[in-house]
Amino acid sequence: MTSGATPPETVTEDLLLGGRLRLLQPADGYRAAIDPVLLAASVATPEGGSVLDLGCGSGAALLCLGWRRPDLALTGLDADADALALAQRSAALNDMAGRCSFLRRAVEDGLPRQAFDAVMTNPPYLEQGRGTAPANSRRDAHMEGGADLARWLDEATRALRPRGSLHVIHRADRLPEILALIAPRLGAIEILPLWPKAGAEARRVIVSGRLGRRTPARLRPGLVLHAADGAFTPEAEAILRGGGVLI
């Protein structure tokens, strides 16, 4: 990995998981919200396994999972050298440097084959040619580039070892596309809706599946994120600040 060149004054240090985790992020650019925390909370893999965070950015999901599962070997992959440099620094801040590795590579350049017990990913949400492209590093985080969603999920699946699991967080309106792409190769598919508040339509879903399994798909009850007053629900608090799981 080449070293990033983000000037210190453009970086902030933020706290996740109720202050348990320190994360360095660009002050002006893509900044992690709750999606990577929820994604990390959805990953279940055997003890001592290896996990790839595909499109890891500055490492929020990777480090949240690493905090919860100190037994795992973690790899973050991203095309952005500056983001990877911040992720590497954050791993050191959280005493995880010895079990985290980082790889600078674009998804379209191909991933290691059958190398991981689990892959988690928060792919770009916007299709090319739809919507307004965000500025700076938010563009790559939100807008599909050289790899569209089909290529992204194909590479993620090819990176799985036999019986490995894939975990994806994405827009709810792209759920049919995601299922069509993964169902021919993955089984034991689970769909977990994320409701902004009770009675509201889900805007995000977490989809998981396992290589080599053919058990029926499950639609899980989902998670309501906010109460009527806008505060996080106790269930969401337990994950976002308490480090709980979504499995």
TAMO-V358741 format. One record per pair of residues at least 24 apart in sequence whose C-alpha atoms are under 10 Angstrom apart, sorted by sequence separation. I is the first residue (numbers start at 0). J is the second residue. D is the distance in Angstrom with one decimal. If there is no record, write none. Layout:
i->I j->J d->D
i->I j->J d->D
This chain:
i->35 j->59 d->6.0
i->36 j->60 d->5.5
i->39 j->63 d->6.1
i->40 j->64 d->6.9
i->44 j->68 d->9.6
i->46 j->70 d->6.2
i->47 j->71 d->5.0
i->48 j->72 d->6.3
i->49 j->73 d->5.9
i->50 j->74 d->6.2
i->51 j->75 d->5.9
i->52 j->76 d->6.3
i->53 j->77 d->6.8
i->54 j->78 d->7.6
i->55 j->79 d->9.4
i->56 j->80 d->9.2
i->57 j->81 d->8.2
i->58 j->82 d->7.9
i->62 j->86 d->8.4
i->73 j->97 d->9.7
i->74 j->98 d->8.4
i->75 j->99 d->7.5
i->76 j->100 d->8.7
i->77 j->101 d->8.1
i->78 j->102 d->8.3
i->79 j->103 d->6.9
i->80 j->104 d->9.2
i->122 j->146 d->9.8
i->123 j->147 d->8.6
i->124 j->148 d->8.7
i->162 j->186 d->9.6
i->164 j->188 d->9.6
i->166 j->190 d->10.0
i->168 j->192 d->9.8
i->184 j->208 d->9.0
i->185 j->209 d->5.2
i->186 j->210 d->6.4
i->187 j->211 d->9.0
i->188 j->212 d->9.0
i->199 j->223 d->9.1
i->221 j->245 d->9.0
i->31 j->56 d->8.7
i->34 j->59 d->9.3
i->35 j->60 d->4.5
i->36 j->61 d->9.0
i->38 j->63 d->9.2
i->39 j->64 d->5.1
i->43 j->68 d->9.6
i->45 j->70 d->9.4
i->46 j->71 d->6.9
i->47 j->72 d->7.0
i->48 j->73 d->8.7
i->49 j->74 d->7.7
i->50 j->75 d->8.6
i->51 j->76 d->7.3
i->52 j->77 d->8.7
i->54 j->79 d->9.0
i->56 j->81 d->8.8
i->57 j->82 d->4.6
i->58 j->83 d->7.5
i->61 j->86 d->8.7
i->65 j->90 d->9.1
i->72 j->97 d->8.9
i->73 j->98 d->6.1
i->74 j->99 d->5.7
i->75 j->100 d->6.4
i->76 j->101 d->5.8
i->77 j->102 d->6.6
i->78 j->103 d->5.1
i->79 j->104 d->8.2
i->122 j->147 d->9.0
i->123 j->148 d->8.0
i->148 j->173 d->9.8
i->152 j->177 d->8.2
i->156 j->181 d->8.1
i->168 j->193 d->9.7
i->181 j->206 d->9.8
i->184 j->209 d->8.5
i->185 j->210 d->4.8
i->186 j->211 d->6.8
i->187 j->212 d->5.9
i->188 j->213 d->8.7
i->197 j->222 d->9.3
i->198 j->223 d->9.1
i->30 j->56 d->9.0
i->31 j->57 d->8.2
i->33 j->59 d->9.4
i->34 j->60 d->8.3
i->35 j->61 d->8.3
i->36 j->62 d->9.1
i->37 j->63 d->9.2
i->38 j->64 d->8.8
i->39 j->65 d->8.8
i->42 j->68 d->9.9
i->45 j->71 d->8.7
i->46 j->72 d->9.9
i->56 j->82 d->5.1
i->57 j->83 d->5.8
i->58 j->84 d->9.6
i->69 j->95 d->8.4
i->72 j->98 d->5.2
i->73 j->99 d->4.8
i->74 j->100 d->4.8
i->75 j->101 d->4.7
i->76 j->102 d->4.8
i->77 j->103 d->5.3
i->78 j->104 d->4.7
i->79 j->105 d->8.5
i->122 j->148 d->7.3
i->181 j->207 d->9.3
i->182 j->208 d->8.3
i->184 j->210 d->6.6
i->185 j->211 d->6.5
i->186 j->212 d->4.6
i->187 j->213 d->6.0
i->188 j->214 d->7.9
i->189 j->215 d->8.9
i->190 j->216 d->7.9
i->191 j->217 d->8.7
i->192 j->218 d->8.3
i->196 j->222 d->8.9
i->197 j->223 d->6.1
i->29 j->56 d->8.4
i->30 j->57 d->8.3
i->31 j->58 d->8.9
i->32 j->59 d->9.0
i->33 j->60 d->9.5
i->35 j->62 d->9.7
i->36 j->63 d->6.3
i->37 j->64 d->9.9
i->39 j->66 d->9.9
i->40 j->67 d->8.4
i->44 j->71 d->8.8
i->55 j->82 d->8.2
i->56 j->83 d->6.4
i->57 j->84 d->7.6
i->58 j->85 d->7.7
i->59 j->86 d->7.9
i->62 j->89 d->8.0
i->66 j->93 d->8.3
i->71 j->98 d->7.4
i->72 j->99 d->6.3
i->73 j->100 d->6.4
i->74 j->101 d->5.5
i->75 j->102 d->6.2
i->76 j->103 d->5.8
i->77 j->104 d->5.7
i->78 j->105 d->4.8
i->149 j->176 d->8.6
i->153 j->180 d->7.9
i->157 j->184 d->9.8
i->181 j->208 d->7.8
i->182 j->209 d->9.9
i->184 j->211 d->7.7
i->185 j->212 d->6.5
i->186 j->213 d->4.4
i->187 j->214 d->4.8
i->188 j->215 d->7.1
i->189 j->216 d->5.7
i->190 j->217 d->6.3
i->191 j->218 d->6.4
i->192 j->219 d->7.4
i->193 j->220 d->9.3
i->194 j->221 d->7.2
i->195 j->222 d->8.6
i->196 j->223 d->5.4
i->197 j->224 d->8.3
i->219 j->246 d->9.9
i->29 j->57 d->8.9
i->31 j->59 d->6.6
i->35 j->63 d->8.1
i->36 j->64 d->8.2
i->39 j->67 d->8.9
i->54 j->82 d->9.9
i->55 j->83 d->7.8
i->56 j->84 d->9.5
i->57 j->85 d->5.5
i->58 j->86 d->4.7
i->62 j->90 d->6.9
i->65 j->93 d->9.4
i->66 j->94 d->9.6
i->70 j->98 d->8.8
i->71 j->99 d->9.0
i->72 j->100 d->8.3
i->73 j->101 d->8.5
i->74 j->102 d->7.3
i->75 j->103 d->8.5
i->76 j->104 d->6.4
i->77 j->105 d->6.4
i->78 j->106 d->7.8
i->123 j->151 d->9.4
i->148 j->176 d->8.7
i->149 j->177 d->8.1
i->152 j->180 d->7.4
i->153 j->181 d->8.0
i->156 j->184 d->8.1
i->178 j->206 d->8.4
i->181 j->209 d->9.7
i->184 j->212 d->8.9
i->185 j->213 d->7.3
i->186 j->214 d->5.9
i->187 j->215 d->5.8
i->188 j->216 d->4.6
i->189 j->217 d->4.8
i->190 j->218 d->5.0
i->191 j->219 d->5.1
i->192 j->220 d->7.3
i->193 j->221 d->5.7
i->194 j->222 d->6.0
i->195 j->223 d->6.0
i->196 j->224 d->5.8
i->197 j->225 d->7.7
i->30 j->59 d->9.2
i->31 j->60 d->8.8
i->35 j->64 d->9.5
i->54 j->83 d->9.8
i->56 j->85 d->8.5
i->57 j->86 d->4.4
i->58 j->87 d->8.0
i->61 j->90 d->9.1
i->66 j->95 d->8.3
i->69 j->98 d->8.5
i->76 j->105 d->8.2
i->77 j->106 d->7.9
i->122 j->151 d->7.4
i->148 j->177 d->8.1
i->152 j->181 d->7.3
i->156 j->185 d->8.3
i->171 j->200 d->9.0
i->172 j->201 d->8.9
i->173 j->202 d->9.9
i->174 j->203 d->9.0
i->177 j->206 d->8.2
i->178 j->207 d->9.8
i->181 j->210 d->9.7
i->184 j->213 d->9.2
i->185 j->214 d->9.6
i->186 j->215 d->7.1
i->187 j->216 d->5.5
i->188 j->217 d->6.3
i->189 j->218 d->5.9
i->190 j->219 d->5.9
i->191 j->220 d->6.8
i->192 j->221 d->4.6
i->193 j->222 d->5.1
i->194 j->223 d->4.6
i->195 j->224 d->5.2
i->196 j->225 d->4.8
i->197 j->226 d->7.3
i->56 j->86 d->7.2
i->57 j->87 d->8.1
i->58 j->88 d->9.7
i->59 j->89 d->9.0
i->65 j->95 d->7.4
i->76 j->106 d->8.6
i->78 j->108 d->9.9
i->122 j->152 d->8.7
i->149 j->179 d->9.6
i->150 j->180 d->9.5
i->171 j->201 d->6.3
i->172 j->202 d->7.4
i->173 j->203 d->9.2
i->174 j->204 d->7.5
i->178 j->208 d->9.7
i->183 j->213 d->10.0
i->186 j->216 d->7.2
i->187 j->217 d->7.5
i->188 j->218 d->8.6
i->189 j->219 d->6.9
i->190 j->220 d->8.9
i->191 j->221 d->4.8
i->192 j->222 d->6.5
i->193 j->223 d->6.1
i->194 j->224 d->6.0
i->195 j->225 d->5.8
i->196 j->226 d->6.0
i->197 j->227 d->7.9
i->55 j->86 d->8.2
i->57 j->88 d->9.2
i->58 j->89 d->7.6
i->59 j->90 d->9.9
i->62 j->93 d->8.2
i->120 j->151 d->9.1
i->149 j->180 d->6.5
i->153 j->184 d->9.5
i->170 j->201 d->8.7
i->171 j->202 d->5.1
i->172 j->203 d->8.1
i->173 j->204 d->9.1
i->174 j->205 d->9.3
i->182 j->213 d->9.5
i->190 j->221 d->8.2
i->191 j->222 d->7.5
i->192 j->223 d->8.6
i->193 j->224 d->6.9
i->194 j->225 d->8.1
i->195 j->226 d->8.6
i->196 j->227 d->7.0
i->24 j->56 d->9.2
i->25 j->57 d->8.4
i->57 j->89 d->8.1
i->58 j->90 d->8.1
i->120 j->152 d->8.9
i->148 j->180 d->8.8
i->149 j->181 d->9.0
i->170 j->202 d->5.8
i->171 j->203 d->4.7
i->172 j->204 d->9.0
i->174 j->206 d->8.3
i->196 j->228 d->9.8
i->24 j->57 d->6.3
i->57 j->90 d->9.9
i->62 j->95 d->8.0
i->65 j->98 d->8.6
i->169 j->202 d->8.5
i->170 j->203 d->4.5
i->171 j->204 d->5.3
i->196 j->229 d->8.3
i->23 j->57 d->7.1
i->24 j->58 d->9.0
i->65 j->99 d->8.5
i->76 j->110 d->9.0
i->118 j->152 d->10.0
i->169 j->203 d->5.6
i->170 j->204 d->6.3
i->171 j->205 d->8.7
i->182 j->216 d->9.4
i->195 j->229 d->9.3
i->196 j->230 d->9.9
i->22 j->57 d->7.8
i->23 j->58 d->8.6
i->24 j->59 d->9.2
i->120 j->155 d->8.2
i->168 j->203 d->6.9
i->169 j->204 d->5.7
i->170 j->205 d->8.9
i->171 j->206 d->10.0
i->196 j->231 d->9.1
i->22 j->58 d->7.7
i->23 j->59 d->9.0
i->119 j->155 d->8.3
i->168 j->204 d->5.7
i->169 j->205 d->6.6
i->195 j->231 d->9.5
i->196 j->232 d->8.8
i->22 j->59 d->6.8
i->62 j->99 d->8.8
i->107 j->144 d->9.1
i->108 j->145 d->9.2
i->118 j->155 d->6.5
i->167 j->204 d->8.1
i->168 j->205 d->4.4
i->169 j->206 d->8.2
i->21 j->59 d->9.3
i->61 j->99 d->8.6
i->106 j->144 d->9.5
i->107 j->145 d->6.1
i->108 j->146 d->9.1
i->117 j->155 d->9.2
i->118 j->156 d->7.9
i->167 j->205 d->5.5
i->168 j->206 d->6.4
i->20 j->59 d->9.2
i->105 j->144 d->9.5
i->106 j->145 d->7.8
i->107 j->146 d->5.3
i->117 j->156 d->9.3
i->118 j->157 d->10.0
i->166 j->205 d->7.0
i->167 j->206 d->5.2
i->168 j->207 d->8.8
i->22 j->62 d->8.3
i->105 j->145 d->8.0
i->106 j->146 d->6.2
i->107 j->147 d->8.9
i->115 j->155 d->9.6
i->118 j->158 d->7.6
i->166 j->206 d->5.8
i->167 j->207 d->6.3
i->205 j->245 d->9.7
i->21 j->62 d->8.9
i->22 j->63 d->9.7
i->74 j->115 d->9.1
i->105 j->146 d->8.2
i->106 j->147 d->9.4
i->109 j->150 d->9.5
i->110 j->151 d->9.9
i->115 j->156 d->9.8
i->117 j->158 d->8.6
i->118 j->159 d->6.9
i->165 j->206 d->8.0
i->166 j->207 d->4.4
i->167 j->208 d->9.1
i->20 j->62 d->7.7
i->21 j->63 d->9.7
i->73 j->115 d->9.3
i->109 j->151 d->9.5
i->112 j->154 d->8.5
i->113 j->155 d->9.7
i->115 j->157 d->9.5
i->116 j->158 d->8.7
i->117 j->159 d->6.4
i->118 j->160 d->9.9
i->165 j->207 d->5.3
i->166 j->208 d->6.9
i->193 j->235 d->10.0
i->20 j->63 d->7.3
i->58 j->101 d->9.7
i->72 j->115 d->9.4
i->107 j->150 d->7.2
i->110 j->153 d->9.9
i->111 j->154 d->8.7
i->112 j->155 d->9.1
i->113 j->156 d->8.5
i->114 j->157 d->8.7
i->115 j->158 d->6.1
i->116 j->159 d->5.9
i->117 j->160 d->7.9
i->164 j->207 d->6.9
i->165 j->208 d->5.4
i->166 j->209 d->9.1
i->15 j->59 d->8.4
i->19 j->63 d->9.3
i->72 j->116 d->9.9
i->73 j->117 d->9.9
i->74 j->118 d->9.5
i->75 j->119 d->9.9
i->106 j->150 d->7.9
i->107 j->151 d->7.7
i->109 j->153 d->9.8
i->110 j->154 d->6.2
i->111 j->155 d->9.3
i->112 j->156 d->8.9
i->113 j->157 d->6.1
i->114 j->158 d->5.5
i->115 j->159 d->5.0
i->116 j->160 d->5.6
i->124 j->168 d->9.4
i->125 j->169 d->10.0
i->164 j->208 d->5.6
i->165 j->209 d->6.3
i->20 j->65 d->9.9
i->71 j->116 d->9.9
i->73 j->118 d->10.0
i->106 j->151 d->6.4
i->109 j->154 d->6.6
i->110 j->155 d->7.5
i->112 j->157 d->5.6
i->113 j->158 d->4.6
i->114 j->159 d->6.0
i->115 j->160 d->5.5
i->116 j->161 d->7.9
i->117 j->162 d->9.0
i->118 j->163 d->8.0
i->119 j->164 d->8.4
i->120 j->165 d->8.1
i->121 j->166 d->8.7
i->122 j->167 d->7.7
i->123 j->168 d->10.0
i->124 j->169 d->6.5
i->125 j->170 d->9.1
i->163 j->208 d->8.5
i->164 j->209 d->4.3
i->165 j->210 d->8.1
i->20 j->66 d->7.5
i->55 j->101 d->9.1
i->105 j->151 d->10.0
i->106 j->152 d->9.7
i->108 j->154 d->9.5
i->109 j->155 d->9.4
i->110 j->156 d->9.7
i->111 j->157 d->7.9
i->112 j->158 d->4.4
i->113 j->159 d->4.6
i->114 j->160 d->5.8
i->115 j->161 d->9.1
i->116 j->162 d->7.6
i->117 j->163 d->5.3
i->118 j->164 d->6.5
i->119 j->165 d->5.9
i->120 j->166 d->6.4
i->121 j->167 d->6.0
i->122 j->168 d->7.5
i->123 j->169 d->8.2
i->124 j->170 d->6.6
i->162 j->208 d->9.5
i->163 j->209 d->5.6
i->164 j->210 d->6.3
i->15 j->62 d->9.6
i->16 j->63 d->7.6
i->19 j->66 d->8.3
i->55 j->102 d->9.8
i->106 j->153 d->9.9
i->107 j->154 d->8.2
i->110 j->157 d->7.7
i->111 j->158 d->5.7
i->112 j->159 d->7.0
i->113 j->160 d->4.2
i->114 j->161 d->9.5
i->116 j->163 d->4.6
i->117 j->164 d->4.7
i->118 j->165 d->5.0
i->119 j->166 d->4.6
i->120 j->167 d->5.1
i->121 j->168 d->5.3
i->122 j->169 d->7.0
i->123 j->170 d->9.7
i->162 j->209 d->5.8
i->163 j->210 d->5.5
i->164 j->211 d->9.6
i->15 j->63 d->7.9
i->51 j->99 d->10.0
i->106 j->154 d->7.2
i->109 j->157 d->9.4
i->110 j->158 d->6.3
i->111 j->159 d->8.9
i->112 j->160 d->8.0
i->113 j->161 d->7.3
i->115 j->163 d->7.1
i->116 j->164 d->6.5
i->117 j->165 d->5.7
i->118 j->166 d->6.2
i->119 j->167 d->5.9
i->120 j->168 d->6.7
i->121 j->169 d->6.6
i->122 j->170 d->9.8
i->161 j->209 d->8.6
i->162 j->210 d->4.6
i->163 j->211 d->8.1
i->164 j->212 d->9.8
i->49 j->98 d->9.8
i->50 j->99 d->9.8
i->51 j->100 d->9.6
i->52 j->101 d->9.5
i->53 j->102 d->9.8
i->54 j->103 d->9.7
i->106 j->155 d->8.8
i->109 j->158 d->9.3
i->114 j->163 d->9.5
i->115 j->164 d->8.8
i->116 j->165 d->8.8
i->117 j->166 d->7.7
i->118 j->167 d->8.5
i->119 j->168 d->8.4
i->120 j->169 d->9.0
i->121 j->170 d->10.0
i->124 j->173 d->8.9
i->160 j->209 d->9.9
i->161 j->210 d->5.9
i->162 j->211 d->5.3
i->163 j->212 d->9.5
i->16 j->66 d->9.2
i->51 j->101 d->9.6
i->54 j->104 d->9.3
i->113 j->163 d->8.8
i->115 j->165 d->9.9
i->159 j->209 d->9.0
i->160 j->210 d->7.8
i->161 j->211 d->6.4
i->162 j->212 d->7.0
i->16 j->67 d->10.0
i->53 j->104 d->9.9
i->54 j->105 d->8.6
i->159 j->210 d->7.4
i->160 j->211 d->9.6
i->161 j->212 d->9.5
i->53 j->105 d->9.7
i->54 j->106 d->8.1
i->156 j->208 d->9.6
i->29 j->82 d->9.4
i->53 j->106 d->8.1
i->156 j->209 d->9.2
i->157 j->210 d->9.6
i->82 j->136 d->8.8
i->156 j->210 d->7.8
i->191 j->245 d->8.9
i->81 j->136 d->9.6
i->191 j->246 d->9.6
i->25 j->81 d->9.0
i->24 j->81 d->9.9
i->25 j->82 d->8.1
i->53 j->110 d->9.3
i->79 j->136 d->8.5
i->24 j->82 d->7.9
i->61 j->119 d->8.7
i->23 j->82 d->9.3
i->60 j->119 d->8.4
i->61 j->120 d->9.8
i->25 j->85 d->8.4
i->60 j->120 d->8.7
i->79 j->139 d->8.6
i->23 j->84 d->9.6
i->24 j->85 d->6.8
i->60 j->121 d->8.9
i->78 j->139 d->9.1
i->79 j->140 d->9.8
i->23 j->85 d->5.9
i->24 j->86 d->8.4
i->22 j->85 d->8.3
i->23 j->86 d->7.2
i->51 j->114 d->8.8
i->22 j->86 d->7.8
i->23 j->87 d->9.5
i->50 j->114 d->8.9
i->51 j->115 d->6.5
i->55 j->119 d->9.0
i->23 j->88 d->7.5
i->24 j->89 d->9.1
i->49 j->114 d->8.0
i->50 j->115 d->5.6
i->51 j->116 d->8.3
i->52 j->117 d->8.8
i->53 j->118 d->6.9
i->54 j->119 d->9.0
i->55 j->120 d->7.5
i->56 j->121 d->9.7
i->22 j->88 d->8.7
i->23 j->89 d->5.8
i->49 j->115 d->5.2
i->50 j->116 d->5.9
i->51 j->117 d->6.4
i->52 j->118 d->6.0
i->53 j->119 d->6.3
i->54 j->120 d->6.4
i->55 j->121 d->8.0
i->22 j->89 d->5.5
i->23 j->90 d->9.5
i->48 j->115 d->7.6
i->49 j->116 d->5.3
i->50 j->117 d->4.8
i->51 j->118 d->4.7
i->52 j->119 d->5.1
i->53 j->120 d->5.0
i->54 j->121 d->6.9
i->55 j->122 d->9.5
i->21 j->89 d->6.6
i->22 j->90 d->8.4
i->48 j->116 d->5.8
i->49 j->117 d->6.7
i->50 j->118 d->5.6
i->51 j->119 d->6.3
i->52 j->120 d->5.8
i->53 j->121 d->7.4
i->54 j->122 d->6.8
i->20 j->89 d->8.9
i->21 j->90 d->8.7
i->23 j->92 d->9.1
i->47 j->116 d->9.5
i->48 j->117 d->7.9
i->49 j->118 d->8.7
i->50 j->119 d->7.5
i->51 j->120 d->8.3
i->52 j->121 d->8.5
i->53 j->122 d->8.0
i->54 j->123 d->8.7
i->20 j->90 d->9.7
i->21 j->91 d->9.8
i->22 j->92 d->8.2
i->21 j->92 d->6.8
i->22 j->93 d->8.6
i->45 j->116 d->7.9
i->20 j->92 d->8.8
i->21 j->93 d->6.5
i->44 j->116 d->6.8
i->45 j->117 d->9.3
i->20 j->93 d->6.7
i->43 j->116 d->9.8
i->44 j->117 d->6.6
i->19 j->93 d->8.9
i->43 j->117 d->8.1
i->44 j->118 d->9.9
i->5 j->80 d->9.3
i->6 j->81 d->9.7
i->10 j->85 d->8.7
i->42 j->117 d->7.7
i->0 j->76 d->9.8
i->3 j->79 d->8.3
i->4 j->80 d->8.1
i->5 j->81 d->5.9
i->42 j->118 d->8.6
i->0 j->77 d->9.9
i->3 j->80 d->4.9
i->4 j->81 d->6.0
i->5 j->82 d->8.5
i->12 j->89 d->8.9
i->42 j->119 d->7.3
i->0 j->78 d->9.8
i->1 j->79 d->9.7
i->2 j->80 d->6.4
i->3 j->81 d->3.9
i->4 j->82 d->9.5
i->41 j->119 d->8.9
i->0 j->79 d->9.9
i->1 j->80 d->6.2
i->2 j->81 d->7.1
i->3 j->82 d->7.2
i->5 j->84 d->8.4
i->0 j->80 d->7.3
i->1 j->81 d->8.7
i->2 j->82 d->9.6
i->3 j->83 d->7.1
i->4 j->84 d->8.1
i->5 j->85 d->8.3
i->39 j->119 d->7.4
i->56 j->136 d->9.4
i->2 j->83 d->8.0
i->3 j->84 d->5.0
i->4 j->85 d->9.6
i->38 j->119 d->7.1
i->39 j->120 d->9.2
i->1 j->83 d->8.7
i->2 j->84 d->5.8
i->3 j->85 d->7.7
i->38 j->120 d->7.7
i->0 j->83 d->7.9
i->1 j->84 d->8.0
i->2 j->85 d->9.3
i->38 j->121 d->7.6
i->56 j->139 d->9.6
i->0 j->84 d->8.3
i->35 j->119 d->9.4
i->56 j->140 d->7.7
i->121 j->205 d->9.5
i->2 j->87 d->9.6
i->35 j->120 d->8.5
i->54 j->139 d->9.6
i->55 j->140 d->9.6
i->120 j->205 d->10.0
i->35 j->121 d->7.1
i->54 j->140 d->8.1
i->0 j->87 d->10.0
i->34 j->121 d->7.8
i->119 j->207 d->8.9
i->118 j->207 d->9.7
i->117 j->208 d->9.9
i->117 j->209 d->8.9
i->116 j->209 d->9.9
i->117 j->210 d->9.9
i->116 j->210 d->9.9
i->54 j->151 d->9.6
i->53 j->151 d->8.8
i->53 j->152 d->9.8
i->0 j->100 d->9.5
i->0 j->101 d->6.8
i->1 j->102 d->9.2
i->53 j->154 d->9.5
i->0 j->102 d->5.8
i->1 j->103 d->7.5
i->53 j->155 d->7.4
i->0 j->103 d->5.4
i->52 j->155 d->9.6
i->0 j->104 d->8.8
i->29 j->133 d->9.4
i->51 j->155 d->8.8
i->28 j->133 d->9.1
i->29 j->134 d->9.2
i->28 j->134 d->7.5
i->29 j->135 d->7.9
i->30 j->136 d->9.1
i->27 j->134 d->9.5
i->28 j->135 d->5.7
i->29 j->136 d->5.5
i->30 j->137 d->8.0
i->51 j->158 d->8.6
i->27 j->135 d->7.9
i->28 j->136 d->5.0
i->29 j->137 d->4.4
i->51 j->159 d->9.2
i->27 j->136 d->8.3
i->28 j->137 d->5.3
i->29 j->138 d->8.1
i->50 j->159 d->9.3
i->27 j->137 d->8.9
i->28 j->138 d->8.6
i->29 j->139 d->8.7
i->30 j->140 d->9.4
i->49 j->159 d->9.9
i->25 j->136 d->8.8
i->29 j->140 d->6.7
i->49 j->160 d->9.8
i->28 j->140 d->9.3
i->29 j->141 d->8.6
i->50 j->163 d->9.6
i->49 j->163 d->9.8
i->50 j->164 d->9.4
i->51 j->165 d->9.7
i->52 j->166 d->9.7
i->53 j->167 d->9.8
i->48 j->163 d->9.8
i->50 j->165 d->9.8
i->45 j->163 d->9.5
i->44 j->163 d->8.0
i->44 j->164 d->7.5
i->43 j->164 d->8.1
i->42 j->164 d->8.3
i->43 j->165 d->9.9
i->42 j->165 d->8.5
i->43 j->166 d->9.3
i->42 j->166 d->6.7
i->41 j->166 d->7.2
i->42 j->167 d->9.7
i->41 j->167 d->9.1
i->39 j->166 d->8.7
i->41 j->168 d->9.5
i->38 j->166 d->7.3
i->39 j->167 d->9.9
i->38 j->167 d->7.1
i->39 j->168 d->9.8
i->38 j->168 d->6.2
i->37 j->168 d->8.3
i->38 j->169 d->9.7
i->35 j->168 d->8.2
i->34 j->168 d->7.2
i->34 j->169 d->8.8
i->41 j->191 d->9.3
i->37 j->193 d->9.4
i->34 j->193 d->9.9
i->41 j->205 d->7.8
i->41 j->206 d->9.1
i->42 j->207 d->8.6
i->38 j->204 d->9.7
i->41 j->207 d->8.4
i->38 j->205 d->7.1
i->37 j->205 d->8.5
i->38 j->206 d->9.5
i->34 j->203 d->8.6
i->34 j->204 d->9.9
i->34 j->205 d->9.5
i->67 j->242 d->6.7
i->63 j->239 d->9.7
i->66 j->242 d->8.3
i->67 j->243 d->8.1
i->67 j->244 d->8.8
i->64 j->242 d->9.0
i->63 j->242 d->7.8
i->64 j->244 d->9.8
i->33 j->224 d->10.0
i->41 j->238 d->10.0
i->37 j->235 d->9.0
i->40 j->238 d->7.0
i->39 j->238 d->9.8
i->40 j->239 d->8.7
i->37 j->238 d->7.2
i->43 j->244 d->8.9
i->33 j->235 d->10.0
i->36 j->238 d->7.8
i->37 j->239 d->7.1
i->40 j->242 d->7.5
i->41 j->243 d->9.5
i->42 j->244 d->8.1
i->43 j->245 d->9.2
i->36 j->239 d->6.4
i->39 j->242 d->9.5
i->40 j->243 d->6.7
i->41 j->244 d->6.2
i->42 j->245 d->7.9
i->43 j->246 d->7.0
i->35 j->239 d->9.9
i->36 j->240 d->9.3
i->39 j->243 d->9.9
i->40 j->244 d->4.5
i->41 j->245 d->4.8
i->42 j->246 d->7.3
i->33 j->238 d->9.9
i->34 j->239 d->9.7
i->37 j->242 d->9.6
i->39 j->244 d->8.2
i->40 j->245 d->5.2
i->41 j->246 d->5.5
i->33 j->239 d->7.2
i->36 j->242 d->8.6
i->37 j->243 d->9.4
i->38 j->244 d->9.6
i->39 j->245 d->8.7
i->40 j->246 d->7.4
i->36 j->243 d->10.0
i->37 j->244 d->8.3
i->38 j->245 d->8.5
i->36 j->244 d->9.9
i->37 j->245 d->7.4
i->17 j->236 d->9.0
i->16 j->236 d->9.1
i->17 j->237 d->9.6
i->20 j->240 d->9.9
i->16 j->237 d->9.2
i->17 j->238 d->9.6
i->19 j->240 d->8.4
i->16 j->238 d->7.7
i->17 j->239 d->7.3
i->18 j->240 d->7.7
i->19 j->241 d->8.8
i->20 j->242 d->9.9
i->16 j->239 d->5.6
i->17 j->240 d->4.1
i->18 j->241 d->9.4
i->19 j->242 d->8.7
i->15 j->239 d->7.6
i->16 j->240 d->4.0
i->17 j->241 d->6.3
i->15 j->240 d->6.9
i->16 j->241 d->5.8
i->17 j->242 d->8.0
i->14 j->240 d->9.8
i->15 j->241 d->9.6
i->16 j->242 d->5.6
i->15 j->242 d->9.1
i->16 j->243 d->9.2
